[in-house]
Amino acid sequence: MSTHKSVERDERTVAVENASYKWAFNFVTFALLIDVVYRGAVRNEDAWDLMALAIVPSLACTMYQARQKILGPRVWKALLIGSVVAFVVSAVAAAIRMAGG
């Protein structure tokens, strides 16, 4: 007589969990970045602590994935382009602020 045990966790379960973690992580990261922008633009406050909460976990995640050698060339290209765009936007924002805006 064979009895079938139900499978609690399989590959699909792990994949769905990982996808949900990705959505949650992205939501929190962008919410923090929006809060940083709001505090700077509306309340005229510095929010470097919130910026660190948005950036540091992303860097840690990327470094872990790089050490595990799962990042492909497209990811490195996207990181480079994103870094350049972020630098240009921040330089323009700093120039506008220094000019008296």
C-alpha distances in whole Angstrom, upper triangle without the diagonal:
4,7,10,13,16,19,22,24,24,28,29,29,31,33,34,34,37,38,39,40,43,44,44,46,49,49,50,52,54,55,56,59,60,61,63,65,65,66,69,70,70,71,72,70,69,65,64,61,59,60,59,55,55,56,55,51,51,53,50,47,49,50,47,46,48,47,44,46,44,47,49,52,52,51,54,57,56,56,60,61,59,61,64,64,64,67,69,68,69,72,73,72,74,77,77,77,80,82,82,79
4,7,10,13,15,18,21,21,24,25,25,27,29,30,31,33,35,35,37,39,40,41,43,45,46,47,49,51,51,53,55,56,57,59,61,62,63,65,67,67,67,69,67,65,61,60,58,56,56,55,52,51,52,51,47,47,49,47,44,46,47,43,42,45,44,40,42,40,44,45,49,48,48,51,53,52,52,56,57,56,58,61,60,60,63,65,64,65,68,69,68,70,73,73,73,76,78,78,75
4,6,10,12,15,18,19,22,23,22,25,27,27,28,31,32,32,34,36,38,38,40,42,43,44,46,48,48,50,52,53,54,56,58,59,60,62,64,64,64,66,63,62,58,58,55,53,54,52,49,49,50,48,45,45,47,44,42,44,45,41,40,43,42,39,41,39,42,44,47,47,46,49,51,50,50,54,55,53,55,59,58,58,61,63,62,62,66,67,66,68,71,71,70,73,75,76,73
4,6,9,12,15,15,18,19,19,21,23,24,24,27,29,29,31,33,34,35,36,39,39,41,43,44,45,47,49,50,51,53,55,55,57,59,60,60,61,62,60,59,55,54,52,50,50,49,46,45,46,45,41,42,44,41,38,40,42,38,37,40,39,36,38,36,39,40,44,43,42,46,48,46,47,50,51,50,52,55,55,54,57,59,58,59,62,63,62,64,67,67,67,70,72,72,69
4,6,9,12,13,16,17,16,19,21,21,22,24,26,26,28,30,31,32,34,36,37,38,40,42,42,44,46,47,48,50,52,52,54,56,57,58,58,59,57,56,52,51,49,47,47,46,43,42,43,42,38,39,41,38,35,38,39,35,34,38,37,34,36,34,37,38,42,42,40,43,46,44,45,48,49,48,49,53,52,52,55,57,56,56,60,61,60,61,65,65,64,67,69,69,66
4,6,9,10,14,14,13,16,18,18,19,21,23,23,25,27,28,28,30,33,33,34,37,38,39,40,43,44,45,47,49,49,50,53,54,54,55,56,54,53,49,48,46,44,44,43,40,39,41,40,36,36,38,36,33,35,37,33,32,36,35,32,34,32,35,36,40,39,38,41,43,42,42,46,46,45,47,50,49,49,52,54,53,53,57,58,56,58,61,61,61,64,66,66,63
4,6,7,10,11,10,12,15,15,15,18,20,20,22,24,25,26,27,30,31,32,34,36,36,38,40,41,42,44,46,47,48,50,51,52,52,54,51,50,46,45,43,41,41,40,37,36,37,36,33,33,35,33,30,32,33,30,29,32,32,28,30,28,31,33,36,36,34,37,40,38,38,42,43,41,43,46,46,45,48,51,49,50,53,55,53,55,58,58,58,61,63,63,60
4,7,10,11,8,10,13,13,13,16,18,17,19,21,23,23,25,27,28,28,31,33,33,34,37,38,39,41,43,43,45,47,48,49,49,50,48,47,43,42,40,38,38,37,34,33,35,33,30,30,32,30,27,30,31,28,27,30,30,27,29,27,30,32,35,35,33,36,38,36,37,40,41,39,41,44,44,43,46,48,47,47,51,52,51,52,56,56,55,58,60,60,57
4,7,8,6,7,10,11,10,13,15,15,16,19,20,21,22,24,26,26,28,30,31,32,34,36,37,38,41,41,43,45,46,47,47,48,46,44,41,40,37,35,36,34,31,31,32,31,27,27,29,27,24,26,28,24,23,27,27,23,26,23,26,28,32,31,29,32,35,33,33,37,38,36,38,41,41,40,43,45,44,45,48,49,48,50,53,53,53,55,58,58,55
4,5,5,6,9,10,11,12,14,16,17,19,20,21,23,25,26,27,29,31,32,33,35,36,38,39,41,42,44,45,47,48,48,49,47,45,42,41,39,36,36,35,32,31,32,31,27,27,29,27,24,26,27,24,22,26,26,22,24,21,24,26,30,29,28,31,33,32,32,36,36,35,37,40,40,39,42,44,44,44,47,49,48,50,53,53,53,55,58,58,55
4,5,5,6,9,10,11,12,14,15,16,19,20,21,23,24,26,27,29,30,32,33,35,36,37,39,40,42,44,45,46,47,48,46,44,40,39,37,35,35,33,31,29,30,29,25,25,27,25,21,23,24,21,19,23,23,20,21,18,21,22,26,25,24,27,29,28,29,32,33,32,34,37,37,36,39,41,41,42,45,46,45,47,50,50,50,53,55,56,53
4,5,5,6,9,10,10,12,14,15,17,18,20,21,23,24,26,27,29,30,32,33,35,36,38,39,41,42,43,44,45,46,44,43,39,38,37,34,34,33,30,29,30,29,26,25,27,26,22,23,26,23,21,24,25,22,23,20,22,23,26,25,24,28,29,28,29,32,33,31,34,37,36,36,39,41,40,41,44,45,44,46,49,49,49,52,54,54,52
4,5,5,6,9,10,11,12,14,15,17,18,20,21,23,24,26,27,29,30,32,33,35,36,37,39,41,42,43,43,45,43,41,37,37,35,32,32,32,29,27,28,28,24,24,26,25,21,23,25,22,21,24,25,22,24,21,23,25,28,27,25,29,31,29,29,33,33,32,34,37,36,36,39,41,40,40,44,45,44,46,49,49,48,51,53,54,51
4,5,5,6,9,10,10,12,14,15,16,18,20,21,22,24,26,27,28,30,31,33,35,36,37,39,40,41,42,43,41,39,35,34,32,30,30,29,26,25,26,25,21,21,23,21,18,20,22,19,17,21,21,18,20,17,20,22,25,24,23,26,28,26,26,30,31,29,31,34,34,33,36,38,37,38,41,42,42,43,46,47,46,49,51,52,49
4,5,5,6,9,10,11,12,14,15,17,18,20,21,23,24,26,27,29,30,32,33,35,36,38,39,40,41,42,40,38,35,34,32,29,29,28,26,24,25,24,21,20,22,21,17,19,21,18,16,20,21,18,19,16,18,19,23,21,20,23,25,23,24,28,28,27,29,32,31,31,34,36,35,36,39,40,39,41,44,44,45,47,49,50,47
4,5,5,6,9,10,11,12,14,15,17,18,20,21,23,24,26,27,29,30,32,33,35,36,37,38,39,40,39,37,34,33,31,29,29,28,25,23,25,25,21,20,23,22,18,20,23,21,19,22,24,21,22,19,20,22,25,23,22,25,27,24,25,29,29,27,29,32,32,31,34,36,35,36,39,40,39,41,44,44,44,47,49,49,46
4,5,5,6,9,10,11,12,14,15,17,18,20,21,23,24,26,27,29,30,31,33,35,36,37,37,39,37,35,31,31,29,26,26,26,23,21,23,22,19,18,21,20,16,19,21,19,18,21,22,20,22,19,20,22,26,24,22,25,27,25,25,29,29,27,29,32,31,30,33,36,34,35,38,39,38,40,43,43,43,45,48,48,45
4,5,5,6,9,10,10,12,14,15,16,18,20,21,22,24,26,27,29,30,31,33,34,36,36,37,35,33,30,29,27,24,24,23,21,19,20,20,16,15,18,17,13,15,18,15,14,18,19,17,18,15,16,19,22,21,18,21,23,21,21,25,26,24,25,29,28,27,30,33,31,32,35,36,35,37,40,40,40,43,45,45,43
4,5,5,6,9,10,11,12,14,15,17,18,20,21,22,24,26,27,28,30,32,33,34,35,36,34,33,29,29,27,24,24,24,21,19,20,20,17,16,19,18,15,16,19,17,16,19,21,19,20,16,17,19,22,20,18,21,22,20,20,24,24,22,24,28,27,26,29,31,30,31,34,35,34,36,39,39,39,42,44,44,41
4,5,5,6,9,10,11,12,14,16,16,18,20,21,22,24,26,27,28,30,31,32,33,34,33,31,28,27,26,23,23,23,20,18,20,20,17,16,19,19,16,18,21,19,18,21,23,21,23,19,20,22,25,23,20,24,25,22,22,26,26,24,26,29,28,27,30,32,30,31,34,35,34,36,39,39,38,41,43,43,40
4,5,5,6,8,10,11,12,14,15,16,18,20,21,22,24,25,27,29,30,31,31,33,30,29,25,25,23,20,20,20,17,15,17,17,13,13,16,15,12,15,18,16,15,19,20,19,20,18,18,21,24,22,19,22,24,21,21,24,25,22,24,27,26,25,28,30,29,29,32,33,32,34,37,37,37,39,42,42,39
4,5,5,6,9,10,10,12,14,15,16,18,20,21,23,24,26,27,28,30,30,31,29,28,24,24,22,19,19,19,16,14,15,16,12,11,14,14,11,13,16,15,14,17,19,18,19,16,16,18,20,18,16,19,20,17,17,21,21,19,21,24,23,22,25,27,26,26,30,31,29,31,34,34,34,37,39,39,37
4,6,5,6,9,10,11,12,14,15,16,18,20,21,22,24,26,27,28,29,30,28,27,24,24,22,19,19,19,17,14,16,17,14,13,17,17,14,16,19,19,17,20,23,22,22,19,19,21,23,20,18,21,22,19,19,22,22,19,22,25,23,22,25,27,25,26,30,30,29,31,34,34,33,36,38,38,35
4,5,5,6,9,10,10,12,14,15,16,18,20,21,22,24,26,26,27,28,26,25,22,22,20,17,17,18,14,13,15,16,13,13,16,16,14,16,19,19,18,21,23,22,24,21,21,23,25,23,20,23,24,21,20,24,24,21,23,26,24,22,26,28,26,26,30,30,29,31,34,33,33,36,38,38,35
4,5,5,6,9,10,11,12,14,15,17,19,20,21,23,24,25,26,27,25,23,19,19,17,14,14,14,11,9,11,12,9,9,13,13,11,13,16,15,15,18,20,20,21,19,18,21,23,21,18,20,22,18,17,21,21,18,19,23,22,20,23,25,23,23,27,28,26,28,31,31,31,33,36,36,33
4,6,5,6,8,10,11,12,14,15,17,18,20,21,22,24,25,25,24,22,19,19,18,15,14,15,12,9,11,13,11,9,13,14,12,13,17,17,16,19,21,21,22,19,18,20,22,19,16,19,20,16,15,19,19,15,17,20,19,17,21,22,20,21,25,25,24,26,29,29,28,31,33,33,31
4,5,5,6,9,10,10,12,14,15,16,18,20,21,22,23,24,22,22,18,19,18,14,14,16,13,10,13,15,13,12,16,17,15,17,20,20,20,23,25,25,26,23,22,24,25,23,20,22,23,19,19,22,21,18,20,23,21,19,22,24,21,22,26,26,24,26,29,29,28,31,33,33,30
4,6,5,6,9,10,10,12,14,15,16,18,20,20,21,22,20,19,15,16,14,11,12,13,10,8,11,13,11,11,15,15,14,17,19,20,20,22,24,25,26,24,23,25,26,24,21,23,24,21,19,23,22,19,20,23,21,19,22,24,22,21,25,26,23,25,29,28,27,30,32,32,29
4,5,5,6,9,10,11,13,14,15,17,18,20,20,21,19,17,14,14,13,10,9,10,8,5,8,10,9,8,12,13,13,14,17,18,18,20,22,23,24,22,20,23,24,22,18,20,21,17,16,19,19,15,16,19,18,15,18,20,18,18,22,23,21,22,26,25,25,27,30,30,27
4,5,5,6,8,10,10,12,14,15,16,18,19,20,18,17,14,15,15,11,10,12,11,8,10,13,12,11,15,17,16,17,20,21,21,22,25,26,26,24,22,24,24,22,19,21,21,17,16,19,18,14,16,19,16,14,18,19,16,17,20,21,19,21,24,23,23,26,28,28,25
4,5,5,6,9,10,10,12,14,15,16,17,18,17,16,13,14,14,10,11,13,11,9,12,15,14,14,17,19,18,19,22,23,23,25,28,28,29,27,25,27,28,26,23,24,25,21,20,23,22,18,19,22,19,17,20,22,19,18,22,22,20,22,25,24,23,26,28,28,25
4,5,5,6,9,10,10,12,14,15,15,16,14,13,10,11,10,6,7,9,8,6,10,12,12,12,15,17,17,18,21,22,23,24,27,28,29,27,25,27,28,26,23,24,25,21,20,22,21,18,18,21,19,16,19,20,18,17,20,21,18,20,23,23,21,24,27,26,24
4,5,5,6,9,10,11,12,14,15,15,14,12,10,10,11,8,7,10,9,7,9,12,13,12,15,17,17,18,21,22,23,24,26,28,28,27,24,26,26,24,21,22,22,19,17,19,18,15,15,17,15,12,15,17,14,13,17,17,15,17,20,19,19,22,24,23,21
4,5,5,6,9,10,10,12,13,14,13,13,11,13,13,10,10,13,12,10,13,16,17,16,18,21,21,21,24,26,26,27,30,31,31,29,27,29,29,26,24,25,25,21,20,22,21,17,18,20,17,14,17,18,15,15,18,18,15,17,20,19,18,22,23,23,20
4,5,5,6,8,10,10,11,12,11,11,8,11,11,8,9,12,11,10,13,16,17,17,19,21,22,23,25,27,27,29,31,32,33,31,29,31,32,29,26,27,28,24,23,25,24,20,20,22,20,17,19,20,17,16,20,20,16,18,21,20,18,22,24,23,20
4,5,5,6,9,10,10,10,9,8,6,8,9,6,7,10,10,10,12,15,16,16,18,20,21,22,24,26,27,28,30,32,32,31,29,31,31,29,26,26,26,23,21,23,22,18,18,20,18,14,16,18,15,13,16,17,14,15,18,17,16,19,21,20,18
4,6,5,6,8,10,10,10,9,8,11,13,10,10,13,14,12,14,17,19,18,20,23,23,24,26,28,28,29,32,33,34,32,30,31,31,28,26,26,26,23,21,22,21,18,18,19,16,13,15,16,12,11,15,14,11,13,16,15,13,17,19,18,15
4,5,5,6,7,8,9,10,10,13,14,11,12,16,16,15,17,20,21,21,23,25,26,27,29,31,31,33,35,36,37,35,33,34,34,32,29,30,29,26,25,26,25,21,21,23,20,17,19,20,16,15,18,17,14,16,19,17,15,19,20,19,16
4,6,6,5,6,5,7,7,10,12,10,11,14,15,15,17,19,21,21,23,25,26,27,29,31,32,33,35,37,37,36,34,36,36,33,31,31,31,28,26,27,26,23,22,24,21,18,20,21,17,16,18,18,14,15,18,17,15,18,20,18,15
4,6,6,5,5,6,7,10,13,11,11,15,16,15,17,20,22,22,23,25,27,27,29,31,32,33,35,37,37,36,34,35,35,33,30,30,30,27,25,26,25,21,21,22,19,16,17,18,15,13,15,15,11,12,15,13,11,14,16,15,12
4,6,6,8,10,11,14,16,15,14,18,19,18,19,23,24,24,25,28,29,29,31,34,34,35,37,39,39,38,35,37,36,34,31,31,31,28,26,27,25,22,22,22,20,17,18,18,15,13,16,14,11,12,15,12,10,14,15,13,10
4,6,8,11,12,16,17,16,16,20,20,20,22,25,26,26,28,30,31,32,34,36,36,37,40,41,42,40,38,39,39,36,34,34,34,31,29,30,29,25,25,26,23,21,22,22,18,17,19,18,14,16,18,15,13,17,18,15,13
4,5,9,10,14,15,14,16,19,19,19,22,24,26,26,28,30,31,32,34,36,37,38,40,42,42,41,39,40,40,38,35,35,35,32,31,31,30,27,26,27,25,22,23,24,20,18,21,20,16,17,19,17,14,17,19,16,14
4,7,9,13,15,14,15,18,19,19,21,23,25,26,27,29,31,31,33,35,36,37,39,41,42,41,38,40,39,37,35,34,34,31,29,30,29,26,25,26,23,20,21,21,18,16,18,17,14,14,16,14,11,14,16,13,12
4,6,9,11,11,12,15,16,17,18,20,23,23,24,27,28,29,30,33,34,35,37,39,39,39,36,38,38,36,33,33,33,30,28,29,28,25,24,25,23,20,21,22,19,16,18,19,15,15,18,16,13,16,18,16,15
4,6,8,9,10,12,14,14,15,17,20,21,21,23,25,26,27,29,31,32,33,35,36,36,34,36,35,34,31,30,31,28,26,26,26,23,21,23,21,18,18,20,17,14,16,17,14,13,17,16,13,15,18,17,16
4,5,5,6,9,10,11,12,14,16,17,18,20,22,23,24,26,28,29,30,32,33,33,31,33,33,31,28,28,29,26,23,25,25,21,20,22,21,17,18,20,17,14,17,19,15,15,19,18,16,18,21,20,18
4,5,5,6,9,10,10,12,14,15,16,18,20,21,22,24,25,26,28,30,31,30,28,31,31,30,26,26,27,24,21,23,23,20,18,20,19,16,16,19,17,14,16,18,16,15,19,19,17,18,22,21,20
4,5,5,6,9,10,10,13,15,15,16,19,20,21,23,25,26,27,29,30,30,28,31,31,30,27,27,28,25,22,24,25,21,20,22,22,18,19,22,20,17,20,22,19,19,22,23,20,22,25,25,24
4,5,5,6,9,10,12,13,15,16,17,19,20,22,24,25,26,28,29,28,27,29,30,28,25,25,26,24,21,23,23,19,19,21,20,17,18,21,18,16,20,21,18,19,22,22,20,23,26,25,23
4,5,5,6,8,11,11,12,14,16,17,18,20,22,23,24,26,27,26,24,27,27,26,22,22,23,20,18,19,20,16,15,18,17,13,15,17,15,13,16,18,16,16,20,20,18,21,24,23,22
4,5,5,6,8,10,10,12,14,15,16,18,20,21,22,24,25,25,23,26,26,25,22,22,23,21,18,20,21,17,16,19,19,15,16,19,18,16,19,21,19,19,22,23,21,23,26,26,25
4,6,6,7,9,11,11,13,15,16,17,19,21,22,23,25,24,23,26,27,26,22,22,24,21,19,21,22,18,18,21,20,17,19,22,20,18,21,23,21,21,25,25,24,26,29,29,27
4,6,7,7,9,11,12,13,15,17,18,19,21,22,23,22,21,23,24,22,19,20,21,18,16,18,19,15,15,18,17,14,16,19,17,16,19,21,19,20,24,24,23,25,28,28,26
4,6,5,6,9,10,11,12,14,16,16,18,20,21,20,18,21,22,20,17,17,18,16,13,15,16,13,12,15,15,12,14,17,16,15,18,20,19,19,23,24,23,25,27,28,26
4,5,5,6,9,10,10,12,14,15,16,18,20,20,18,21,22,22,18,18,20,18,15,17,19,16,14,18,19,15,17,20,20,18,21,23,22,22,25,27,25,27,30,31,29
4,5,5,6,9,10,10,12,14,15,17,18,18,17,20,21,21,17,18,20,18,15,18,20,17,16,20,20,17,19,23,22,20,24,26,24,25,28,29,28,30,33,34,32
4,5,5,6,9,10,11,12,14,15,16,15,14,17,18,17,13,14,16,14,11,15,16,13,13,17,17,15,17,20,19,19,22,24,23,24,27,28,27,29,32,33,31
4,5,5,6,9,10,10,12,14,15,15,13,16,17,17,13,13,16,14,11,13,16,13,12,16,17,15,16,20,20,19,21,24,23,23,27,28,28,29,32,33,31
4,5,5,6,9,10,11,12,14,14,14,17,19,19,15,15,18,17,14,17,19,17,16,20,21,18,20,23,23,22,25,27,27,27,30,32,31,32,35,36,35
4,6,5,6,9,10,11,12,12,11,15,17,17,13,14,17,15,13,16,18,16,16,20,21,19,21,24,24,23,26,28,28,28,32,33,32,34,37,38,36
4,5,5,6,9,10,10,10,8,12,13,13,10,10,13,12,10,13,15,14,14,17,18,17,19,22,22,22,24,27,27,27,30,32,31,33,36,37,35
4,5,5,6,9,10,10,10,13,15,16,12,12,15,15,12,14,17,16,15,19,20,19,20,24,24,23,26,28,28,29,31,33,33,34,37,38,37
4,5,5,6,9,9,10,14,16,17,14,14,18,17,15,18,20,19,19,22,24,22,24,27,27,27,29,32,31,32,35,36,36,37,40,41,40
4,5,5,6,6,6,10,13,14,11,12,15,15,13,16,19,18,18,21,23,22,24,27,27,27,29,32,32,32,35,37,37,38,41,42,40
4,5,5,6,6,9,11,13,10,10,14,14,12,14,17,17,17,20,22,21,22,25,26,26,28,31,31,32,34,36,36,37,40,42,40
4,5,8,9,12,14,16,14,14,17,18,16,18,21,21,20,23,25,24,25,29,30,29,31,34,34,34,37,39,39,40,43,44,43
4,6,8,11,14,16,14,14,18,19,17,20,22,22,22,25,27,26,28,31,31,31,33,36,36,37,39,41,41,42,45,47,45
4,6,8,11,13,12,12,15,16,15,18,20,20,21,23,25,25,27,29,30,31,32,35,35,36,39,40,41,42,44,46,44
4,6,10,11,10,11,14,15,14,17,19,19,20,23,24,24,26,29,29,30,32,34,35,36,38,40,40,42,44,45,44
4,7,8,6,7,11,11,11,13,16,16,17,19,21,21,23,25,26,27,29,31,31,32,35,36,37,38,41,42,40
4,6,6,7,9,10,11,13,15,16,17,19,20,21,23,25,26,27,29,31,32,33,35,37,38,39,41,43,41
4,5,5,6,9,10,11,12,14,15,17,18,20,21,23,24,26,27,29,30,32,33,35,36,37,39,41,40
4,5,5,6,9,10,11,12,14,15,16,18,20,21,22,24,26,27,28,30,32,33,34,36,37,39,37
4,5,5,6,9,10,10,12,14,15,16,18,20,21,22,24,26,27,28,30,31,32,34,36,38,36
4,5,5,6,9,10,10,12,14,15,16,18,20,21,22,24,26,27,28,30,31,33,35,37,35
4,5,5,6,8,10,11,12,14,15,17,18,20,21,23,24,26,27,29,30,31,33,35,34
4,5,5,6,8,10,10,12,14,15,16,18,20,21,22,24,26,27,28,30,31,33,31
4,6,5,6,9,10,10,12,14,15,16,18,20,21,22,24,26,27,28,30,32,30
4,5,5,6,9,10,11,12,14,15,16,18,20,21,23,24,26,27,29,31,29
4,5,5,6,9,10,11,12,14,15,17,18,20,21,23,24,26,27,29,27
4,5,5,6,9,10,10,12,14,15,16,18,20,21,22,24,26,27,25
4,5,5,6,9,10,10,12,14,15,16,18,20,21,22,24,26,25
4,5,5,6,9,10,11,12,14,15,16,18,20,21,22,25,23
4,5,5,6,9,10,11,12,14,15,17,18,20,21,23,21
4,6,5,6,8,10,10,12,14,15,16,18,20,22,20
4,6,5,6,9,10,10,12,14,15,16,18,20,19
4,5,5,6,9,10,11,12,14,15,16,19,18
4,5,5,6,9,10,11,12,14,15,17,15
4,5,5,6,8,10,10,12,14,16,14
4,5,5,6,9,10,10,12,15,14
4,5,5,6,9,10,11,13,12
4,5,5,6,9,10,11,9
4,5,5,6,9,10,10
4,5,5,6,9,9
4,5,5,7,6
4,5,5,5
4,5,7
4,6
4
